[in-house]
């Protein structure tokens, strides 16, 4: 058995799909057989197939097997940005201020047990740029309790240290409420751009964030 990365196995499977070795609707051999044919561990093969399915080229059905998508839909990928990088890449100076850090009970829609709550303000050229309001399941990412969130934002710490297996992102225009407007230096009900982002690890809640931007915000995705 060779020590190939799942990336290489993914490339080999994609070559077979692109060459129509397997046709749309075909059922792939079971993973044990495929792993033996590719000369890799089954876990390596499984990781490659999961990634291809995430991109829409395969359909994985529990107990039924893996099938070639009849009408593959290529999905857009939205990266989780580090706000500091966004500000600095725009040629502006970045500063950050932690406003609140506490353990308390979140809304029922977020989680059913107390979580770490973070509120922080991100600046661009010393002007309020984004307000970060975030719930974190510190039972899952307990290391964050030891992080100095006065010097590194929860946004940046989580991107660098907290893996997730699935997520949901929403974008919306809104009006700042009085408290948000005061923090951001806006007038009550001024227009803001809001990014709502929730992530899970194997079905377990990791974090839920609202990032409220004071100005136009550019969203980039890869197809």
C-alpha positions in Angstrom: 0.0 0.0 0.0 1.4 3.4 -1.0 1.4 6.6 1.0 -0.5 8.9 -1.3 -2.3 12.0 -0.1 -6.1 12.2 -0.5 -5.5 15.2 -2.9 -3.7 12.8 -5.3 -6.5 10.3 -5.0 -9.0 13.0 -5.6 -7.2 14.0 -8.8 -7.2 10.4 -10.0 -10.9 9.9 -9.3 -11.7 13.2 -11.1 -9.7 12.0 -14.1 -11.9 8.9 -14.3 -15.0 11.1 -14.0 -13.8 13.6 -16.7 -12.9 10.7 -19.1 -16.4 9.2 -18.5 -14.9 6.0 -17.2 -17.8 6.2 -14.8 -21.0 7.7 -16.5 -23.6 9.9 -14.8 -25.8 7.8 -12.6 -23.2 5.0 -12.3 -22.6 3.5 -8.8 -18.9 3.5 -7.8 -17.4 0.3 -6.5 -17.5 0.1 -2.7 -14.8 1.9 -0.8 -12.9 -1.2 0.2 -12.5 -2.3 -3.4 -11.6 1.2 -4.6 -9.1 1.7 -1.8 -7.4 -1.6 -2.8 -7.4 -0.6 -6.5 -5.8 2.7 -5.7 -3.4 1.2 -3.3 -4.3 3.5 -0.3 -6.0 3.3 3.0 -9.8 3.4 3.0 -9.7 6.6 5.1 -7.6 8.3 2.5 -10.1 7.3 -0.3 -13.1 8.3 1.8 -11.6 11.8 2.4 -11.1 12.2 -1.4 -14.6 11.1 -2.2 -16.1 13.4 0.4 -14.4 16.3 -1.1 -15.5 15.5 -4.6 -19.1 15.1 -3.3 -18.9 18.4 -1.6 -18.1 19.9 -5.0 -21.2 18.4 -6.5 -19.7 15.7 -8.8 -20.7 12.7 -6.6 -23.7 11.8 -4.6 -23.2 9.8 -1.4 -26.2 7.9 0.0 -26.0 6.3 3.4 -26.1 2.5 3.0 -26.7 2.8 -0.7 -23.2 3.9 -1.8 -21.6 6.6 -3.9 -23.0 7.6 -7.4 -21.8 9.8 -10.2 -24.1 12.9 -10.2 -26.5 12.9 -13.1 -26.5 16.7 -13.3 -23.4 17.9 -11.4 -23.6 21.4 -10.0 -20.3 23.0 -9.2 -20.6 24.8 -5.9 -19.2 28.2 -5.0 -16.7 28.2 -2.1 -16.8 31.2 0.3 -13.7 31.5 2.4 -13.9 32.7 6.0 -11.8 35.9 5.9 -9.6 37.2 8.7 -10.7 40.8 9.1 -7.2 42.0 9.9 -6.0 40.7 6.5 -9.0 42.4 4.7 -8.1 45.7 6.2 -4.4 45.5 5.6 -4.8 44.2 2.0 -6.8 47.5 1.4 -3.7 49.4 2.4 -5.1 50.6 5.7 -3.8 50.2 9.2 -5.6 47.7 11.4 -6.4 48.0 15.1 -8.7 46.0 17.3 -10.5 46.3 20.7 -12.1 43.6 22.8 -15.3 45.1 24.2 -16.8 42.1 26.1 -15.7 38.5 27.0 -18.0 36.5 29.2 -19.7 33.1 29.6 -23.5 33.3 29.4 -26.5 31.6 28.0 -27.0 32.3 24.2 -30.4 32.5 22.4 -32.0 29.1 22.0 -31.5 29.3 18.2 -27.7 29.3 18.9 -27.1 26.6 21.5 -28.8 25.1 24.5 -25.9 25.6 27.0 -23.8 28.5 28.2 -21.2 29.6 25.7 -18.3 32.1 25.4 -19.7 35.4 24.2 -17.3 37.9 22.4 -18.0 41.4 21.3 -15.1 43.2 19.6 -14.5 46.2 17.3 -12.2 46.2 14.3 -10.8 49.5 13.0 -9.4 50.5 9.6 -7.2 53.6 9.8 -8.5 54.0 13.4 -12.1 54.4 12.1 -14.7 51.7 13.1 -14.8 49.1 10.4 -16.7 46.1 11.7 -18.4 45.0 14.9 -17.9 41.3 15.8 -20.6 39.7 17.9 -19.9 36.0 18.4 -21.0 33.0 20.4 -18.3 30.2 20.8 -18.9 26.7 22.1 -15.9 26.6 24.4 -16.8 23.1 25.4 -15.6 22.1 21.9 -12.8 24.6 21.4 -11.7 24.9 25.0 -8.2 26.2 24.0 -9.8 29.6 23.2 -10.2 30.2 27.0 -6.4 30.4 27.2 -6.1 32.7 24.2 -5.4 36.4 24.8 -8.4 37.8 22.9 -7.2 41.4 23.7 -4.3 40.8 21.3 -5.8 38.5 18.7 -9.5 38.6 17.6 -11.8 35.6 18.0 -12.3 35.8 14.3 -8.6 35.3 13.6 -8.0 32.8 16.4 -10.9 30.6 15.2 -9.8 30.7 11.5 -6.3 29.5 12.6 -7.2 27.0 15.2 -10.8 25.7 15.1 -11.6 23.3 12.2 -15.2 22.8 11.1 -16.9 20.3 8.8 -19.9 22.4 7.7 -21.2 25.9 7.9 -23.9 28.3 6.9 -23.3 31.9 5.7 -25.9 34.6 5.2 -25.5 38.2 3.9 -28.0 41.0 4.4 -28.4 44.7 4.4 -29.8 46.1 7.7 -30.2 49.2 9.8 -28.0 49.6 12.9 -29.8 49.4 16.2 -29.0 52.2 18.7 -26.3 50.2 20.5 -24.6 49.1 17.3 -24.8 52.7 15.9 -23.2 54.1 19.1 -20.3 51.6 19.0 -19.7 52.1 15.3 -20.0 55.8 15.3 -23.1 55.9 13.2 -26.5 57.4 13.4 -29.4 55.3 14.6 -30.8 53.2 11.8 -27.9 53.9 9.4 -27.4 51.3 6.8 -24.9 48.5 7.6 -23.9 45.2 5.9 -24.2 42.1 8.0 -22.5 38.7 7.6 -24.1 35.9 9.7 -21.9 32.8 9.9 -22.5 29.5 11.8 -20.1 26.5 11.8 -20.3 23.0 13.1 -17.9 20.1 13.6 -19.5 16.8 12.8 -22.9 18.2 13.7 -21.8 19.9 16.9 -22.1 23.7 17.1 -18.7 25.5 17.1 -19.5 29.2 16.6 -22.1 31.7 15.6 -21.1 35.2 14.5 -22.6 38.4 13.3 -20.1 40.7 11.7 -21.6 44.2 11.2 -19.8 46.3 8.6 -20.1 50.1 8.5 -19.5 50.4 4.7 -19.7 48.5 1.4 -18.3 45.0 1.7 -17.1 42.9 -1.1 -17.8 39.1 -1.0 -15.6 36.8 -3.0 -16.2 33.2 -3.9 -14.5 30.6 -6.0 -16.3 28.5 -8.6 
